[in-house]
Every structure is written in C-alpha cells, then in structure tokens.
Amino acid sequence: MVDAFEQWWDGVELWMAQLAFPFQFGLLMCVLLPLCLGAARLIDRVVDNASSRYNPVPKVPPAAGPAEPGKADAGSGS
C-alpha cells in the first residue's frame, strides 16, 4: 500500500517538475491556496473556542445612559 502511494507520488512529482514554471506556479496556487485558507480558518476557530472556554467574557449589565436633557430639568422646581 505504501509502495503504491510512493510510486504514484514519484510520478506526480516528476510530471510537475517537467512543467514550465508558470504552470507549476499556477497549479501550486490552485492547490495550496485553498488548503492554506482552510487550515487558517480551522486554526482560527479552534483558538477562538479554546480562548472563550478558558477565558470567558464576563456578562456586564447595560449601564444606565445619561438622562435626556429636556426631561432632566422638567422635574426640578426652579
């Protein structure tokens, strides 16, 4: 099983090495770019989940905002 995979990989490697550089670069970007983006998203999600699990954000009640200017003076007698 491993020998068959090694032979297949050697064939792919030889085929790619014989291509012109622009085709090598294009093929590499078509394969590596999606793989790297997927790995980056996976790592980002794992780190976000771990950081939220081990360092939760405390829930803070909403602060009372300043009173409206017109209503604040209406209650005073002066």
Backbone as ProteinMPNN parsed JSONL, in Angstrom:
{"seq_chain_A": "MVDAFEQWWDGVELWMAQLAFPFQFGLLMCVLLPLCLGAARLIDRVVDNASSRYNPVPKVPPAAGPAEPGKADAGSGS", "coords_chain_A": {"N_chain_A": [[0.826, -1.195, 0.0], [1.874, 1.287, 0.882], [4.039, 1.404, -0.835], [2.788, 1.604, -3.337], [1.591, 4.111, -3.098], [3.893, 5.697, -2.869], [5.053, 5.307, -5.38], [3.087, 6.437, -6.999], [3.197, 9.082, -6.068], [5.829, 9.762, -6.776], [5.54, 9.74, -9.55], [3.734, 11.876, -9.919], [5.293, 13.955, -8.905], [7.45, 13.939, -10.705], [6.083, 14.557, -13.07], [5.16, 17.135, -12.448], [7.576, 18.482, -12.088], [8.518, 18.594, -14.656], [6.955, 20.415, -15.919], [6.52, 23.75, -17.252], [7.622, 26.731, -15.532], [5.55, 28.788, -15.057], [3.208, 27.206, -15.203], [3.67, 25.382, -13.164], [3.629, 27.108, -10.965], [1.006, 28.124, -11.129], [-0.522, 25.763, -10.792], [0.332, 25.002, -8.262], [-0.612, 27.161, -6.727], [-3.351, 26.86, -7.109], [-3.811, 24.573, -5.668], [-2.482, 24.809, -3.148], [-3.326, 27.31, -2.087], [-6.21, 27.154, -1.45], [-5.986, 25.065, 0.458], [-4.344, 26.201, 2.458], [-5.929, 28.395, 3.234], [-8.152, 27.045, 4.265], [-6.915, 25.653, 6.387], [-6.092, 27.843, 7.932], [-8.568, 28.962, 8.674], [-9.619, 26.848, 10.18], [-7.728, 26.684, 12.286], [-8.15, 29.232, 13.377], [-10.813, 29.017, 14.319], [-10.509, 26.97, 16.233], [-8.753, 28.184, 18.055], [-10.312, 30.397, 18.84], [-12.504, 29.078, 20.073], [-11.158, 27.738, 22.151], [-10.066, 29.899, 23.578], [-12.364, 31.249, 24.397], [-13.487, 29.349, 26.009], [-11.641, 28.933, 28.082], [-11.182, 31.474, 29.03], [-13.604, 33.143, 29.713], [-15.771, 35.826, 28.704], [-16.912, 38.193, 30.961], [-20.338, 38.788, 31.745], [-21.721, 41.887, 31.483], [-24.048, 44.063, 32.873], [-26.13, 46.354, 31.033], [-25.166, 49.742, 31.125], [-26.761, 52.506, 32.747], [-27.79, 55.061, 30.743], [-27.097, 58.591, 30.156], [-29.549, 60.955, 31.274], [-32.258, 62.314, 29.326], [-31.817, 65.577, 27.998], [-33.992, 67.479, 28.024], [-35.899, 66.355, 29.753], [-34.609, 66.103, 32.158], [-34.422, 68.58, 33.46], [-37.066, 69.233, 33.734], [-38.315, 68.136, 35.967], [-37.354, 69.474, 38.175], [-37.959, 72.069, 40.586], [-37.049, 74.681, 40.225]], "CA_chain_A": [[0.0, 0.0, 0.0], [2.759, 2.446, 0.948], [4.838, 1.412, -2.062], [1.947, 2.1, -4.426], [1.459, 5.561, -2.907], [5.188, 6.299, -3.174], [5.219, 5.295, -6.834], [2.177, 7.435, -7.548], [3.714, 10.404, -5.715], [7.008, 9.994, -7.609], [5.046, 10.082, -10.877], [3.184, 13.237, -9.865], [6.417, 14.862, -8.712], [8.182, 14.001, -11.964], [5.233, 15.278, -14.022], [5.136, 18.556, -12.098], [8.918, 19.033, -12.295], [8.743, 18.768, -16.083], [6.138, 21.522, -16.414], [7.135, 25.073, -17.246], [7.445, 27.394, -14.239], [4.226, 29.405, -14.853], [2.221, 26.163, -14.955], [3.955, 24.879, -11.819], [3.158, 28.117, -10.019], [-0.457, 28.15, -11.175], [-1.023, 24.533, -10.19], [0.632, 25.069, -6.835], [-1.529, 28.117, -6.102], [-4.704, 26.288, -7.135], [-3.894, 23.52, -4.659], [-2.041, 25.258, -1.828], [-4.09, 28.453, -1.566], [-7.393, 26.698, -0.709], [-5.585, 24.286, 1.635], [-3.856, 27.127, 3.485], [-7.074, 29.149, 3.746], [-8.92, 26.13, 5.109], [-6.16, 25.427, 7.627], [-6.129, 29.077, 8.72], [-9.906, 29.076, 9.275], [-9.723, 25.819, 11.209], [-6.922, 27.124, 13.425], [-8.835, 30.385, 13.97], [-11.97, 28.531, 15.088], [-10.031, 26.224, 17.399], [-8.215, 29.149, 19.019], [-11.45, 31.158, 19.382], [-13.241, 28.221, 21.01], [-10.328, 27.5, 23.341], [-9.924, 31.125, 24.371], [-13.644, 31.568, 25.027], [-13.748, 28.333, 27.026], [-10.736, 29.081, 29.217], [-11.185, 32.858, 29.477], [-14.902, 33.67, 29.278], [-16.019, 37.254, 28.862], [-17.979, 38.376, 31.946], [-21.516, 39.496, 31.249], [-21.88, 43.165, 32.173], [-25.362, 44.638, 32.564], [-26.004, 47.641, 30.334], [-25.1, 50.908, 32.013], [-27.824, 53.489, 32.547], [-27.276, 56.195, 29.976], [-27.462, 59.912, 30.696], [-30.955, 61.319, 31.085], [-32.461, 63.225, 28.214], [-31.653, 66.954, 28.501], [-35.254, 68.168, 28.25], [-36.634, 65.751, 30.857], [-33.851, 66.213, 33.401], [-34.726, 69.853, 34.106], [-38.51, 69.41, 33.879], [-38.737, 67.688, 37.29], [-36.885, 70.377, 39.239], [-38.887, 73.169, 40.822], [-36.522, 76.022, 39.992]], "C_chain_A": [[0.869, 1.258, 0.0], [3.609, 2.543, -0.309], [4.042, 1.96, -3.24], [1.777, 3.616, -4.322], [2.762, 6.27, -3.258], [5.429, 6.356, -4.678], [4.313, 6.337, -7.486], [2.722, 8.834, -7.289], [4.949, 10.737, -6.548], [6.593, 10.376, -9.03], [4.495, 11.497, -10.936], [4.312, 14.253, -9.755], [7.213, 15.034, -10.003], [7.392, 14.783, -13.007], [5.266, 16.773, -13.737], [6.494, 19.207, -12.326], [9.191, 19.295, -13.772], [7.893, 19.886, -16.67], [6.946, 22.811, -16.426], [6.781, 25.783, -15.94], [6.073, 28.049, -14.07], [3.126, 28.372, -14.56], [2.421, 25.533, -13.571], [3.387, 25.821, -10.769], [1.633, 28.15, -9.969], [-1.075, 26.926, -10.517], [-0.815, 24.535, -8.686], [-0.333, 26.02, -6.12], [-2.964, 27.591, -6.081], [-4.894, 25.219, -6.071], [-3.584, 24.072, -3.27], [-2.875, 26.391, -1.256], [-5.366, 28.016, -0.854], [-7.041, 25.884, 0.534], [-5.12, 25.191, 2.765], [-4.995, 27.954, 4.069], [-7.936, 28.282, 4.664], [-8.226, 25.86, 6.431], [-6.196, 26.658, 8.519], [-7.491, 29.256, 9.382], [-10.106, 28.056, 10.392], [-8.94, 26.217, 12.461], [-7.596, 28.288, 14.136], [-10.021, 29.949, 14.821], [-11.549, 27.787, 16.34], [-9.517, 27.179, 18.463], [-9.341, 29.982, 19.633], [-12.234, 30.338, 20.396], [-12.447, 27.983, 22.287], [-10.232, 28.75, 24.198], [-11.241, 31.508, 25.038], [-13.986, 30.56, 26.13], [-12.903, 28.582, 28.276], [-10.667, 30.512, 29.758], [-12.502, 33.51, 29.056], [-15.017, 35.169, 29.551], [-17.141, 37.425, 29.873], [-19.135, 39.172, 31.353], [-21.745, 40.733, 32.105], [-23.263, 43.707, 31.841], [-25.186, 45.984, 31.875], [-26.045, 48.794, 31.336], [-26.254, 51.849, 31.693], [-27.221, 54.695, 31.853], [-27.68, 57.516, 30.615], [-28.921, 60.227, 30.379], [-31.068, 62.288, 29.904], [-32.42, 64.663, 28.728], [-32.967, 67.653, 28.804], [-35.998, 67.642, 29.47], [-35.889, 65.9, 32.18], [-34.214, 67.49, 34.154], [-36.219, 70.019, 34.371], [-38.967, 69.032, 35.27], [-38.319, 68.636, 38.402], [-37.813, 71.588, 39.355], [-38.301, 74.539, 40.497], [-36.424, 76.364, 38.562]], "O_chain_A": [[0.636, 2.181, -0.78], [3.872, 3.642, -0.798], [4.582, 2.707, -4.055], [1.814, 4.321, -5.331], [2.738, 7.333, -3.879], [5.952, 7.347, -5.188], [4.725, 7.035, -8.413], [2.713, 9.681, -8.183], [5.105, 11.878, -6.983], [7.219, 11.238, -9.647], [4.755, 12.233, -11.887], [4.296, 15.286, -10.425], [7.605, 16.148, -10.352], [7.964, 15.583, -13.748], [5.383, 17.584, -14.655], [6.556, 20.372, -12.72], [10.021, 20.143, -14.101], [8.099, 20.267, -17.822], [7.932, 22.946, -15.701], [5.764, 25.476, -15.317], [5.466, 27.881, -13.012], [2.223, 28.631, -13.765], [1.451, 25.193, -12.893], [2.747, 25.392, -9.809], [1.043, 28.198, -8.89], [-2.046, 27.043, -9.769], [-1.692, 24.117, -7.929], [-0.815, 25.712, -5.03], [-3.707, 27.851, -5.135], [-6.015, 24.983, -5.62], [-4.334, 23.832, -2.323], [-3.111, 26.427, -0.048], [-5.601, 28.468, 0.266], [-7.719, 25.995, 1.556], [-5.474, 24.962, 3.922], [-5.026, 28.192, 5.276], [-8.391, 28.737, 5.713], [-8.87, 25.838, 7.48], [-6.319, 26.533, 9.737], [-7.558, 29.664, 10.542], [-10.694, 28.368, 11.427], [-9.448, 26.095, 13.576], [-7.615, 28.333, 15.366], [-10.213, 30.459, 15.925], [-12.162, 27.95, 17.395], [-9.811, 27.007, 19.646], [-9.32, 30.245, 20.835], [-12.59, 30.842, 21.461], [-13.005, 28.023, 23.383], [-10.308, 28.665, 25.424], [-11.23, 32.044, 26.147], [-14.699, 30.894, 27.076], [-13.395, 28.456, 29.397], [-10.138, 30.727, 30.848], [-12.519, 34.337, 28.145], [-14.436, 35.696, 30.5], [-18.221, 36.867, 29.682], [-18.937, 40.099, 30.568], [-21.941, 40.63, 33.316], [-23.625, 43.804, 30.668], [-24.196, 46.677, 32.11], [-26.853, 48.807, 32.265], [-26.673, 51.979, 30.543], [-26.249, 55.276, 32.334], [-28.516, 57.544, 31.518], [-29.451, 59.816, 29.347], [-30.114, 62.977, 29.541], [-32.948, 64.936, 29.806], [-33.035, 68.38, 29.795], [-36.666, 68.415, 30.158], [-36.515, 65.823, 33.237], [-34.304, 67.469, 35.382], [-36.601, 70.875, 35.168], [-39.965, 69.587, 35.729], [-38.899, 68.591, 39.486], [-38.371, 72.063, 38.366], [-39.057, 75.51, 40.5], [-35.995, 77.465, 38.218]]}, "name": "protein", "num_of_chains": 1, "seq": "MVDAFEQWWDGVELWMAQLAFPFQFGLLMCVLLPLCLGAARLIDRVVDNASSRYNPVPKVPPAAGPAEPGKADAGSGS"}
